[in-house]
Amino acid sequence: MSKKSQGITYERELIHMFWDEDWAAFRAAGSGAMKYPCPDIIAGDASRKVAIEVKKTKKDRKYFTSEEVDALEIFSGNFGAESWVGVRFHRGSWYFVPVHDLDETPKNYVVSKEKAERSGLMFDELVSL
């Protein structure tokens, strides 16, 4: 299975999780491949909207490019949604970290597994805020 196919599988997993909690959600096909800013997943209920950049990794940290983070922030600002990154570390649970809590490197942004576990939200926490 290609990395792209794996990524789509994880995004679809999250879509099902949102619908199971009575949140509307969809995967933005082509996110990152068009000239307009677009997150991987857009989800919401009657009172909240979230835009999520989704990543999975076998390592203990995940990097996000400045372009990914900037596009997420632009989309979220224009759409009125909260900006989150969703990370699934190898065979672990999903963690959700608000964009403003990402650590900045000289060229990118990063979230460590330790930080995600310490200050990120689990899925059930994200949908119950």
The first five atom37 places (N, CA, C, CB, O) and aatype in JSON, in Angstrom:
{
  "aatype": [12, 15, 11, 11, 15, 5, 7, 9, 16, 18, 6, 1, 6, 10, 9, 8, 12, 13, 17, 3, 6, 3, 17, 0, 0, 13, 1, 0, 0, 7, 15, 7, 0, 12, 11, 18, 14, 4, 14, 3, 9, 9, 0, 7, 3, 0, 15, 1, 11, 19, 0, 9, 6, 19, 11, 11, 16, 11, 11, 3, 1, 11, 18, 13, 16, 15, 6, 6, 19, 3, 0, 10, 6, 9, 13, 15, 7, 2, 13, 7, 0, 6, 15, 17, 19, 7, 19, 1, 13, 8, 1, 7, 15, 17, 18, 13, 19, 14, 19, 8, 3, 10, 3, 6, 16, 14, 11, 2, 18, 19, 19, 15, 11, 6, 11, 0, 6, 1, 15, 7, 10, 12, 13, 3, 6, 10, 19, 15, 10],
  "atom_mask": [
    [1, 1, 1, 1, 1],
    [1, 1, 1, 1, 1],
    [1, 1, 1, 1, 1],
    [1, 1, 1, 1, 1],
    [1, 1, 1, 1, 1],
    [1, 1, 1, 1, 1],
    [1, 1, 1, 0, 1],
    [1, 1, 1, 1, 1],
    [1, 1, 1, 1, 1],
    [1, 1, 1, 1, 1],
    [1, 1, 1, 1, 1],
    [1, 1, 1, 1, 1],
    [1, 1, 1, 1, 1],
    [1, 1, 1, 1, 1],
    [1, 1, 1, 1, 1],
    [1, 1, 1, 1, 1],
    [1, 1, 1, 1, 1],
    [1, 1, 1, 1, 1],
    [1, 1, 1, 1, 1],
    [1, 1, 1, 1, 1],
    [1, 1, 1, 1, 1],
    [1, 1, 1, 1, 1],
    [1, 1, 1, 1, 1],
    [1, 1, 1, 1, 1],
    [1, 1, 1, 1, 1],
    [1, 1, 1, 1, 1],
    [1, 1, 1, 1, 1],
    [1, 1, 1, 1, 1],
    [1, 1, 1, 1, 1],
    [1, 1, 1, 0, 1],
    [1, 1, 1, 1, 1],
    [1, 1, 1, 0, 1],
    [1, 1, 1, 1, 1],
    [1, 1, 1, 1, 1],
    [1, 1, 1, 1, 1],
    [1, 1, 1, 1, 1],
    [1, 1, 1, 1, 1],
    [1, 1, 1, 1, 1],
    [1, 1, 1, 1, 1],
    [1, 1, 1, 1, 1],
    [1, 1, 1, 1, 1],
    [1, 1, 1, 1, 1],
    [1, 1, 1, 1, 1],
    [1, 1, 1, 0, 1],
    [1, 1, 1, 1, 1],
    [1, 1, 1, 1, 1],
    [1, 1, 1, 1, 1],
    [1, 1, 1, 1, 1],
    [1, 1, 1, 1, 1],
    [1, 1, 1, 1, 1],
    [1, 1, 1, 1, 1],
    [1, 1, 1, 1, 1],
    [1, 1, 1, 1, 1],
    [1, 1, 1, 1, 1],
    [1, 1, 1, 1, 1],
    [1, 1, 1, 1, 1],
    [1, 1, 1, 1, 1],
    [1, 1, 1, 1, 1],
    [1, 1, 1, 1, 1],
    [1, 1, 1, 1, 1],
    [1, 1, 1, 1, 1],
    [1, 1, 1, 1, 1],
    [1, 1, 1, 1, 1],
    [1, 1, 1, 1, 1],
    [1, 1, 1, 1, 1],
    [1, 1, 1, 1, 1],
    [1, 1, 1, 1, 1],
    [1, 1, 1, 1, 1],
    [1, 1, 1, 1, 1],
    [1, 1, 1, 1, 1],
    [1, 1, 1, 1, 1],
    [1, 1, 1, 1, 1],
    [1, 1, 1, 1, 1],
    [1, 1, 1, 1, 1],
    [1, 1, 1, 1, 1],
    [1, 1, 1, 1, 1],
    [1, 1, 1, 0, 1],
    [1, 1, 1, 1, 1],
    [1, 1, 1, 1, 1],
    [1, 1, 1, 0, 1],
    [1, 1, 1, 1, 1],
    [1, 1, 1, 1, 1],
    [1, 1, 1, 1, 1],
    [1, 1, 1, 1, 1],
    [1, 1, 1, 1, 1],
    [1, 1, 1, 0, 1],
    [1, 1, 1, 1, 1],
    [1, 1, 1, 1, 1],
    [1, 1, 1, 1, 1],
    [1, 1, 1, 1, 1],
    [1, 1, 1, 1, 1],
    [1, 1, 1, 0, 1],
    [1, 1, 1, 1, 1],
    [1, 1, 1, 1, 1],
    [1, 1, 1, 1, 1],
    [1, 1, 1, 1, 1],
    [1, 1, 1, 1, 1],
    [1, 1, 1, 1, 1],
    [1, 1, 1, 1, 1],
    [1, 1, 1, 1, 1],
    [1, 1, 1, 1, 1],
    [1, 1, 1, 1, 1],
    [1, 1, 1, 1, 1],
    [1, 1, 1, 1, 1],
    [1, 1, 1, 1, 1],
    [1, 1, 1, 1, 1],
    [1, 1, 1, 1, 1],
    [1, 1, 1, 1, 1],
    [1, 1, 1, 1, 1],
    [1, 1, 1, 1, 1],
    [1, 1, 1, 1, 1],
    [1, 1, 1, 1, 1],
    [1, 1, 1, 1, 1],
    [1, 1, 1, 1, 1],
    [1, 1, 1, 1, 1],
    [1, 1, 1, 1, 1],
    [1, 1, 1, 1, 1],
    [1, 1, 1, 1, 1],
    [1, 1, 1, 1, 1],
    [1, 1, 1, 0, 1],
    [1, 1, 1, 1, 1],
    [1, 1, 1, 1, 1],
    [1, 1, 1, 1, 1],
    [1, 1, 1, 1, 1],
    [1, 1, 1, 1, 1],
    [1, 1, 1, 1, 1],
    [1, 1, 1, 1, 1],
    [1, 1, 1, 1, 1],
    [1, 1, 1, 1, 1]
  ],
  "atom_positions": [
    [[0.85, -1.18, 0.0], [0.0, 0.0, 0.0], [0.9, 1.24, 0.0], [-0.97, 0.0, 1.23], [1.83, 1.33, 0.8]],
    [[0.63, 2.19, -0.88], [1.44, 3.4, -0.98], [1.21, 4.29, 0.25], [1.1, 4.17, -2.27], [0.23, 4.14, 0.97]],
    [[2.15, 5.22, 0.46], [2.01, 6.15, 1.59], [0.73, 6.98, 1.45], [3.24, 7.08, 1.68], [0.05, 7.27, 2.43]],
    [[0.42, 7.36, 0.21], [-0.8, 8.13, -0.03], [-2.03, 7.32, 0.34], [-0.88, 8.58, -1.51], [-2.95, 7.83, 0.98]],
    [[-2.06, 6.06, -0.07], [-3.2, 5.19, 0.27], [-3.32, 4.99, 1.77], [-3.05, 3.83, -0.43], [-4.42, 4.98, 2.31]],
    [[-2.18, 4.84, 2.45], [-2.2, 4.7, 3.9], [-2.78, 5.95, 4.55], [-0.79, 4.42, 4.44], [-3.58, 5.87, 5.48]],
    [[-2.35, 7.11, 4.05], [-2.86, 8.37, 4.6], [-4.36, 8.49, 4.42], [0.0, 0.0, 0.0], [-5.06, 8.92, 5.34]],
    [[-4.86, 8.12, 3.26], [-6.3, 8.18, 3.0], [-7.04, 7.23, 3.93], [-6.6, 7.82, 1.52], [-8.11, 7.56, 4.43]],
    [[-6.47, 6.05, 4.17], [-7.09, 5.09, 5.09], [-7.23, 5.69, 6.49], [-6.25, 3.8, 5.16], [-8.28, 5.55, 7.12]],
    [[-6.2, 6.36, 6.98], [-6.26, 6.97, 8.3], [-7.25, 8.13, 8.33], [-4.87, 7.46, 8.73], [-7.97, 8.31, 9.32]],
    [[-7.3, 8.9, 7.28], [-8.27, 10.0, 7.21], [-9.69, 9.43, 7.25], [-8.07, 10.85, 5.93], [-10.55, 9.96, 7.95]],
    [[-9.94, 8.37, 6.51], [-11.27, 7.75, 6.5], [-11.63, 7.18, 7.87], [-11.34, 6.65, 5.43], [-12.79, 7.23, 8.28]],
    [[-10.65, 6.63, 8.55], [-10.88, 6.14, 9.91], [-11.42, 7.26, 10.79], [-9.58, 5.55, 10.52], [-12.38, 7.07, 11.54]],
    [[-10.8, 8.42, 10.71], [-11.25, 9.56, 11.5], [-12.65, 10.02, 11.09], [-10.28, 10.72, 11.36], [-13.46, 10.39, 11.94]],
    [[-12.92, 10.01, 9.8], [-14.26, 10.4, 9.33], [-15.32, 9.52, 9.99], [-14.35, 10.29, 7.77], [-16.33, 10.03, 10.48]],
    [[-15.09, 8.22, 10.01], [-16.04, 7.3, 10.65], [-16.16, 7.59, 12.14], [-15.61, 5.83, 10.44], [-17.26, 7.53, 12.7]],
    [[-15.06, 7.9, 12.79], [-15.1, 8.21, 14.22], [-15.95, 9.46, 14.48], [-13.67, 8.42, 14.77], [-16.74, 9.48, 15.43]],
    [[-15.79, 10.48, 13.65], [-16.61, 11.69, 13.83], [-18.09, 11.38, 13.64], [-16.16, 12.79, 12.84], [-18.92, 11.79, 14.45]],
    [[-18.44, 10.65, 12.57], [-19.84, 10.33, 12.33], [-20.42, 9.48, 13.45], [-19.99, 9.6, 11.0], [-21.6, 9.62, 13.78]],
    [[-19.61, 8.62, 14.04], [-20.07, 7.81, 15.18], [-20.42, 8.67, 16.39], [-19.0, 6.78, 15.56], [-21.16, 8.24, 17.28]],
    [[-19.89, 9.88, 16.43], [-20.17, 10.83, 17.52], [-21.19, 11.88, 17.1], [-18.88, 11.51, 17.97], [-21.35, 12.9, 17.77]],
    [[-21.88, 11.63, 15.99], [-22.89, 12.54, 15.46], [-22.32, 13.89, 15.02], [-23.97, 12.78, 16.49], [-22.99, 14.91, 15.08]],
    [[-21.08, 13.87, 14.57], [-20.48, 15.03, 13.94], [-20.49, 14.79, 12.43], [-19.02, 15.29, 14.47], [-20.21, 13.68, 11.98]],
    [[-20.8, 15.81, 11.66], [-20.65, 15.72, 10.21], [-19.17, 15.87, 9.9], [-21.52, 16.81, 9.45], [-18.49, 16.69, 10.52]],
    [[-18.67, 15.1, 8.96], [-17.24, 15.17, 8.64], [-17.02, 14.7, 7.22], [-16.41, 14.32, 9.63], [-17.75, 13.85, 6.7]],
    [[-16.0, 15.28, 6.59], [-15.61, 14.79, 5.28], [-14.13, 15.01, 5.05], [-16.43, 15.48, 4.19], [-13.5, 15.89, 5.65]],
    [[-13.62, 14.2, 4.18], [-12.22, 14.28, 3.77], [-12.15, 15.17, 2.55], [-11.62, 12.85, 3.47], [-12.88, 14.97, 1.57]],
    [[-11.3, 16.15, 2.6], [-11.15, 17.06, 1.47], [-10.18, 16.42, 0.47], [-10.63, 18.47, 1.94], [-8.96, 16.53, 0.61]],
    [[-10.73, 15.76, -0.53], [-9.89, 15.1, -1.54], [-9.01, 16.14, -2.23], [-10.76, 14.36, -2.58], [-9.47, 17.22, -2.59]],
    [[-7.75, 15.8, -2.4], [-6.83, 16.71, -3.06], [-6.24, 17.76, -2.15], [0.0, 0.0, 0.0], [-5.56, 18.67, -2.63]],
    [[-6.48, 17.65, -0.85], [-5.89, 18.63, 0.06], [-4.37, 18.6, -0.12], [-6.29, 18.34, 1.55], [-3.77, 17.54, -0.23]],
    [[-3.77, 19.78, -0.14], [-2.35, 19.88, -0.37], [-1.95, 19.83, -1.83], [0.0, 0.0, 0.0], [-0.78, 20.04, -2.16]],
    [[-2.9, 19.55, -2.72], [-2.57, 19.4, -4.14], [-3.18, 20.5, -5.0], [-3.04, 18.07, -4.63], [-3.01, 20.5, -6.22]],
    [[-3.88, 21.44, -4.38], [-4.46, 22.53, -5.15], [-3.9, 23.86, -4.67], [-6.01, 22.52, -5.04], [-3.24, 23.92, -3.63]],
    [[-4.17, 24.91, -5.41], [-3.58, 26.2, -5.07], [-4.25, 26.87, -3.88], [-3.64, 27.11, -6.25], [-3.69, 27.8, -3.3]],
    [[-5.44, 26.41, -3.5], [-6.15, 27.0, -2.37], [-5.85, 26.23, -1.09], [-7.66, 27.03, -2.64], [-5.66, 25.02, -1.13]],
    [[-5.81, 26.93, 0.03], [-5.56, 26.22, 1.29], [-6.73, 25.31, 1.62], [-5.32, 27.22, 2.44], [-7.89, 25.71, 1.52]],
    [[-6.41, 24.08, 2.03], [-7.46, 23.11, 2.32], [-6.93, 22.06, 3.29], [-7.97, 22.44, 1.01], [-5.89, 21.45, 3.03]],
    [[-7.62, 21.84, 4.41], [-7.17, 20.82, 5.37], [-7.53, 19.42, 4.88], [-7.79, 21.08, 6.75], [-8.25, 19.26, 3.89]],
    [[-7.02, 18.42, 5.59], [-7.35, 17.04, 5.24], [-8.78, 16.69, 5.6], [-6.39, 16.08, 5.93], [-9.47, 16.02, 4.84]],
    [[-9.23, 17.16, 6.78], [-10.57, 16.84, 7.26], [-11.24, 18.09, 7.78], [-10.52, 15.77, 8.37], [-10.62, 18.93, 8.43]],
    [[-12.53, 18.2, 7.47], [-13.37, 19.26, 8.02], [-14.51, 18.54, 8.74], [-13.92, 20.26, 6.88], [-15.17, 17.66, 8.17]],
    [[-14.72, 18.91, 9.99], [-15.76, 18.24, 10.78], [-16.43, 19.25, 11.69], [-15.15, 17.08, 11.6], [-15.86, 20.29, 12.02]],
    [[-17.64, 18.92, 12.1], [-18.33, 19.81, 13.02], [-19.67, 19.27, 13.47], [0.0, 0.0, 0.0], [-20.22, 18.33, 12.9]],
    [[-20.17, 19.91, 14.5], [-21.53, 19.64, 14.95], [-22.26, 20.98, 14.96], [-21.56, 18.96, 16.38], [-21.78, 21.94, 14.34]],
    [[-23.38, 21.07, 15.62], [-24.17, 22.3, 15.59], [-23.45, 23.48, 16.21], [-25.48, 22.08, 16.3], [-23.78, 24.63, 15.92]],
    [[-22.47, 23.23, 17.06], [-21.83, 24.35, 17.77], [-20.35, 24.57, 17.45], [-21.98, 24.15, 19.23], [-19.81, 25.61, 17.82]],
    [[-19.69, 23.62, 16.79], [-18.25, 23.76, 16.53], [-17.88, 23.24, 15.15], [-17.45, 23.01, 17.59], [-18.52, 22.35, 14.6]],
    [[-16.81, 23.84, 14.61], [-16.22, 23.37, 13.37], [-14.72, 23.22, 13.6], [-16.52, 24.34, 12.17], [-14.1, 24.08, 14.22]],
    [[-14.15, 22.12, 13.1], [-12.71, 21.92, 13.21], [-12.15, 21.6, 11.83], [-12.39, 20.78, 14.2], [-12.77, 20.92, 11.03]],
    [[-10.95, 22.11, 11.59], [-10.2, 21.8, 10.38], [-8.94, 21.09, 10.85], [-9.88, 23.1, 9.51], [-8.23, 21.59, 11.73]],
    [[-8.67, 19.94, 10.27], [-7.6, 19.1, 10.79], [-6.63, 18.68, 9.68], [-8.18, 17.86, 11.47], [-7.05, 18.22, 8.62]],
    [[-5.35, 18.86, 9.94], [-4.29, 18.3, 9.11], [-3.92, 16.97, 9.77], [-3.03, 19.29, 8.98], [-3.57, 16.95, 10.95]],
    [[-3.99, 15.87, 9.03], [-3.84, 14.53, 9.59], [-2.51, 13.92, 9.19], [-5.0, 13.63, 9.14], [-2.11, 13.99, 8.03]],
    [[-1.83, 13.32, 10.17], [-0.56, 12.64, 9.91], [-0.49, 11.37, 10.73], [0.65, 13.55, 10.22], [-1.09, 11.27, 11.81]],
    [[0.24, 10.4, 10.22], [0.58, 9.21, 11.0], [2.08, 9.02, 10.86], [-0.23, 7.93, 10.51], [2.69, 9.42, 9.87]],
    [[2.67, 8.38, 11.87], [4.11, 8.2, 11.85], [4.51, 6.99, 12.68], [4.82, 9.44, 12.35], [3.82, 6.61, 13.62]],
    [[5.63, 6.4, 12.32], [6.21, 5.32, 13.11], [7.27, 5.87, 14.07], [6.82, 4.25, 12.19], [7.83, 5.13, 14.88]],
    [[7.54, 7.16, 13.96], [8.58, 7.78, 14.8], [7.95, 8.41, 16.03], [9.37, 8.84, 14.0], [6.73, 8.37, 16.22]],
    [[8.78, 9.01, 16.87], [8.28, 9.61, 18.1], [8.04, 11.11, 17.97], [9.25, 9.35, 19.23], [7.81, 11.8, 18.97]],
    [[8.08, 11.6, 16.75], [7.76, 13.0, 16.47], [7.28, 13.12, 15.03], [8.98, 13.93, 16.72], [7.65, 12.33, 14.17]],
    [[6.45, 14.13, 14.8], [5.94, 14.35, 13.45], [6.12, 15.8, 13.07], [4.46, 13.93, 13.33], [5.77, 16.7, 13.83]],
    [[6.68, 16.02, 11.9], [6.92, 17.37, 11.39], [5.81, 17.79, 10.45], [8.27, 17.44, 10.69], [5.24, 16.98, 9.72]],
    [[5.52, 19.07, 10.47], [4.56, 19.7, 9.56], [5.29, 20.84, 8.89], [3.26, 20.22, 10.32], [6.01, 21.6, 9.54]],
    [[5.12, 20.96, 7.58], [5.79, 22.06, 6.88], [5.12, 23.38, 7.24], [5.77, 21.82, 5.35], [3.95, 23.42, 7.64]],
    [[5.85, 24.43, 7.08], [5.28, 25.77, 7.3], [4.12, 26.0, 6.35], [6.36, 26.86, 7.1], [3.13, 26.64, 6.72]],
    [[4.23, 25.48, 5.13], [3.16, 25.64, 4.15], [1.87, 24.94, 4.61], [3.59, 25.09, 2.78], [0.78, 25.49, 4.46]],
    [[2.0, 23.74, 5.17], [0.83, 23.02, 5.67], [0.15, 23.78, 6.8], [1.23, 21.62, 6.14], [-1.07, 23.92, 6.83]],
    [[0.96, 24.27, 7.72], [0.42, 24.99, 8.88], [-0.19, 26.32, 8.45], [1.51, 25.23, 9.93], [-1.28, 26.68, 8.9]],
    [[0.49, 27.04, 7.58], [-0.04, 28.32, 7.09], [-1.37, 28.11, 6.36], [0.98, 29.01, 6.16], [-2.32, 28.87, 6.58]],
    [[-1.43, 27.09, 5.5], [-2.66, 26.82, 4.75], [-3.8, 26.45, 5.7], [-2.43, 25.69, 3.73], [-4.94, 26.88, 5.5]],
    [[-3.5, 25.67, 6.73], [-4.52, 25.29, 7.71], [-5.05, 26.52, 8.44], [-3.95, 24.28, 8.72], [-6.25, 26.64, 8.66]],
    [[-4.16, 27.41, 8.82], [-4.55, 28.62, 9.53], [-5.38, 29.55, 8.63], [-3.31, 29.36, 10.03], [-6.37, 30.14, 9.09]],
    [[-4.99, 29.67, 7.38], [-5.74, 30.52, 6.44], [-7.14, 29.96, 6.23], [-4.99, 30.64, 5.08], [-8.13, 30.69, 6.34]],
    [[-7.22, 28.66, 5.94], [-8.53, 28.05, 5.73], [-9.4, 28.21, 6.98], [-8.37, 26.56, 5.38], [-10.55, 28.64, 6.88]],
    [[-8.85, 27.87, 8.12], [-9.63, 27.93, 9.38], [-10.11, 29.33, 9.67], [-8.79, 27.42, 10.54], [-11.25, 29.52, 10.1]],
    [[-9.26, 30.32, 9.44], [-9.66, 31.71, 9.66], [-10.79, 32.13, 8.74], [0.0, 0.0, 0.0], [-11.74, 32.77, 9.18]],
    [[-10.69, 31.77, 7.47], [-11.72, 32.13, 6.51], [-13.03, 31.37, 6.74], [-11.23, 31.87, 5.11], [-14.11, 31.9, 6.49]],
    [[-12.92, 30.14, 7.22], [-14.08, 29.28, 7.39], [-14.7, 29.39, 8.78], [-13.69, 27.84, 7.12], [-15.84, 28.97, 9.0]],
    [[-13.95, 29.96, 9.71], [-14.44, 30.06, 11.09], [-14.32, 28.76, 11.86], [0.0, 0.0, 0.0], [-15.16, 28.45, 12.7]],
    [[-13.28, 28.0, 11.57], [-13.07, 26.71, 12.23], [-11.84, 26.77, 13.13], [-12.9, 25.58, 11.18], [-10.98, 27.63, 12.97]],
    [[-11.79, 25.86, 14.07], [-10.61, 25.68, 14.91], [-9.55, 24.93, 14.12], [-10.97, 24.93, 16.24], [-9.87, 24.01, 13.36]],
    [[-8.28, 25.3, 14.28], [-7.17, 24.64, 13.58], [-6.52, 23.59, 14.47], [-6.11, 25.68, 13.13], [-6.04, 23.9, 15.56]],
    [[-6.51, 22.35, 14.02], [-5.92, 21.25, 14.77], [-5.04, 20.4, 13.85], [-7.01, 20.38, 15.41], [-5.26, 20.34, 12.64]],
    [[-4.06, 19.75, 14.44], [-3.36, 18.67, 13.76], [-3.73, 17.39, 14.49], [-1.78, 18.9, 13.73], [-3.79, 17.35, 15.72]],
    [[-3.98, 16.34, 13.73], [-4.27, 15.03, 14.29], [-3.12, 14.11, 13.96], [0.0, 0.0, 0.0], [-2.75, 13.96, 12.8]],
    [[-2.54, 13.49, 14.99], [-1.38, 12.62, 14.78], [-1.65, 11.28, 15.42], [-0.1, 13.26, 15.37], [-2.11, 11.17, 16.56]],
    [[-1.35, 10.25, 14.65], [-1.43, 8.9, 15.18], [-0.02, 8.32, 15.14], [-2.44, 8.0, 14.38], [0.53, 8.07, 14.07]],
    [[0.53, 8.13, 16.32], [1.86, 7.53, 16.42], [1.73, 6.02, 16.3], [2.55, 7.93, 17.75], [0.67, 5.47, 16.6]],
    [[2.75, 5.35, 15.88], [2.75, 3.93, 15.53], [1.9, 3.09, 16.48], [4.16, 3.4, 15.51], [2.2, 2.97, 17.67]],
    [[0.87, 2.52, 15.92], [-0.05, 1.62, 16.63], [-0.66, 2.23, 17.89], [0.66, 0.35, 16.99], [-1.08, 1.52, 18.8]],
    [[-0.69, 3.53, 17.94], [-1.24, 4.21, 19.11], [-2.58, 4.85, 18.82], [0.0, 0.0, 0.0], [-3.2, 4.62, 17.78]],
    [[-3.0, 5.65, 19.76], [-4.26, 6.38, 19.65], [-4.04, 7.68, 18.89], [-4.85, 6.67, 21.04], [-2.91, 8.12, 18.68]],
    [[-5.14, 8.28, 18.49], [-5.09, 9.6, 17.88], [-4.88, 10.65, 18.96], [-6.38, 9.89, 17.08], [-5.44, 10.56, 20.05]],
    [[-4.07, 11.63, 18.64], [-3.89, 12.81, 19.49], [-4.15, 14.03, 18.64], [-2.45, 12.86, 20.13], [-3.78, 14.07, 17.46]],
    [[-4.78, 15.03, 19.23], [-5.1, 16.26, 18.53], [-4.47, 17.42, 19.28], [-6.64, 16.46, 18.41], [-4.65, 17.59, 20.48]],
    [[-3.72, 18.21, 18.52], [-2.98, 19.33, 19.1], [-3.38, 20.59, 18.35], [-1.43, 19.08, 19.02], [-3.35, 20.62, 17.12]],
    [[-3.75, 21.65, 19.09], [-4.05, 22.89, 18.39], [-2.79, 23.44, 17.73], [-4.65, 23.94, 19.36], [-1.69, 23.3, 18.26]],
    [[-2.96, 24.04, 16.58], [-1.82, 24.52, 15.81], [-0.91, 25.44, 16.65], [-2.3, 25.26, 14.57], [0.31, 25.38, 16.52]],
    [[-1.51, 26.27, 17.49], [-0.7, 27.2, 18.27], [0.17, 26.5, 19.32], [-1.59, 28.21, 18.95], [1.05, 27.14, 19.91]],
    [[-0.06, 25.21, 19.57], [0.77, 24.45, 20.51], [1.89, 23.66, 19.84], [-0.1, 23.51, 21.3], [2.66, 23.0, 20.53]],
    [[1.99, 23.71, 18.51], [3.09, 23.05, 17.83], [4.39, 23.76, 18.17], [2.85, 23.01, 16.3], [4.41, 24.98, 18.36]],
    [[5.48, 23.02, 18.23], [6.8, 23.62, 18.43], [7.34, 24.03, 17.07], [7.78, 22.64, 19.15], [7.22, 23.29, 16.09]],
    [[7.93, 25.21, 17.03], [8.47, 25.72, 15.77], [9.95, 25.39, 15.68], [8.24, 27.24, 15.66], [10.71, 25.6, 16.62]],
    [[10.36, 24.88, 14.53], [11.76, 24.65, 14.23], [12.18, 25.76, 13.26], [12.01, 23.21, 13.62], [11.34, 26.55, 12.85]],
    [[13.46, 25.83, 12.89], [13.85, 26.89, 11.95], [13.07, 26.89, 10.63], [15.32, 26.77, 11.64], [12.86, 27.95, 10.05]],
    [[12.64, 25.71, 10.16], [11.95, 25.65, 8.88], [10.54, 25.09, 8.95], [12.75, 24.84, 7.93], [9.75, 25.3, 8.03]],
    [[10.2, 24.37, 10.01], [8.93, 23.65, 10.08], [8.3, 23.76, 11.46], [9.13, 22.18, 9.72], [8.68, 24.6, 12.28]],
    [[7.33, 22.89, 11.69], [6.7, 22.74, 13.0], [6.77, 21.26, 13.35], [5.21, 23.26, 13.0], [6.85, 20.41, 12.47]],
    [[6.74, 20.97, 14.63], [6.86, 19.59, 15.08], [6.03, 19.36, 16.33], [8.33, 19.23, 15.33], [5.84, 20.27, 17.14]],
    [[5.55, 18.14, 16.47], [4.92, 17.71, 17.72], [5.54, 16.37, 18.07], [3.34, 17.62, 17.59], [5.61, 15.46, 17.24]],
    [[5.98, 16.24, 19.3], [6.54, 14.97, 19.77], [5.43, 14.12, 20.37], [7.66, 15.21, 20.81], [4.38, 14.63, 20.77]],
    [[5.67, 12.84, 20.41], [4.71, 11.92, 21.03], [4.51, 12.3, 22.49], [5.2, 10.44, 20.9], [3.39, 12.28, 23.0]],
    [[5.61, 12.64, 23.16], [5.53, 13.03, 24.57], [4.63, 14.26, 24.76], [6.93, 13.32, 25.12], [3.79, 14.28, 25.65]],
    [[4.82, 15.26, 23.92], [4.0, 16.47, 24.04], [2.54, 16.18, 23.7], [4.55, 17.58, 23.13], [1.63, 16.67, 24.37]],
    [[2.32, 15.38, 22.67], [0.94, 15.03, 22.29], [0.24, 14.3, 23.43], [0.93, 14.17, 21.02], [-0.92, 14.57, 23.73]],
    [[0.95, 13.38, 24.07], [0.36, 12.64, 25.19], [0.13, 13.54, 26.4], [1.26, 11.47, 25.58], [-0.84, 13.36, 27.13]],
    [[1.02, 14.5, 26.6], [0.95, 15.37, 27.77], [-0.1, 16.48, 27.61], [2.31, 16.0, 28.03], [-0.87, 16.74, 28.53]],
    [[-0.13, 17.11, 26.43], [-0.99, 18.29, 26.31], [-1.99, 18.23, 25.16], [-0.15, 19.49, 26.15], [-2.82, 19.13, 25.03]],
    [[-1.92, 17.19, 24.34], [-2.89, 17.04, 23.27], [-4.18, 16.45, 23.8], [0.0, 0.0, 0.0], [-4.27, 16.07, 24.97]],
    [[-5.17, 16.37, 22.95], [-6.45, 15.78, 23.32], [-6.63, 14.44, 22.61], [-7.61, 16.73, 22.98], [-6.2, 14.27, 21.47]],
    [[-7.26, 13.52, 23.28], [-7.68, 12.28, 22.66], [-8.95, 12.6, 21.87], [-7.92, 11.13, 23.73], [-9.56, 13.65, 22.06]],
    [[-9.36, 11.69, 20.98], [-10.51, 11.95, 20.13], [-11.76, 12.28, 20.94], [-10.78, 10.75, 19.25], [-12.44, 13.27, 20.65]],
    [[-12.05, 11.47, 21.95], [-13.27, 11.71, 22.74], [-13.25, 13.05, 23.47], [-13.47, 10.58, 23.75], [-14.29, 13.65, 23.71]],
    [[-12.05, 13.52, 23.81], [-11.92, 14.84, 24.43], [-12.17, 15.95, 23.41], [-10.53, 14.99, 25.06], [-12.81, 16.95, 23.72]],
    [[-11.66, 15.76, 22.2], [-11.83, 16.76, 21.14], [-13.31, 16.98, 20.85], [-11.1, 16.32, 19.86], [-13.75, 18.12, 20.75]],
    [[-14.07, 15.91, 20.71], [-15.48, 16.06, 20.34], [-16.37, 16.44, 21.5], [-15.98, 14.79, 19.73], [-17.54, 16.76, 21.29]],
    [[-15.86, 16.41, 22.71], [-16.69, 16.74, 23.88], [-16.39, 18.13, 24.45], [-16.5, 15.7, 24.96], [-16.97, 18.5, 25.47]],
    [[-15.52, 18.89, 23.81], [-15.21, 20.26, 24.3], [-16.43, 21.14, 24.23], [-14.07, 20.89, 23.49], [-16.37, 22.32, 24.59]]
  ]
}
